[in-house]
């Protein structure tokens, strides 16, 4: 997750899309829903979905650029008038 946040260009989205589809199909095949049966496919589905967003939309580098711009701008607080 951290690598996908900080360096999404080093990842490929298709492996995570495949994991989402795989877990989704597996969830559709469950006959009797119990925690034992559904927990792992649900976990994979959720984590892979987050990875698709992180790698596909690349929010990490955008947030870092905004943070660095805010740090570069000097703090200009208004001076209190007398």
Protein Blocks (a to p, Z undefined) as FASTA:
>chain_A
ZZmmmmmmlpcfklmmmmmmmmmmmmmmpmbdcfklmmmmmmmmmmmmmmmmmmmnomml
mmmmmmmmmmmpccddddddZZ
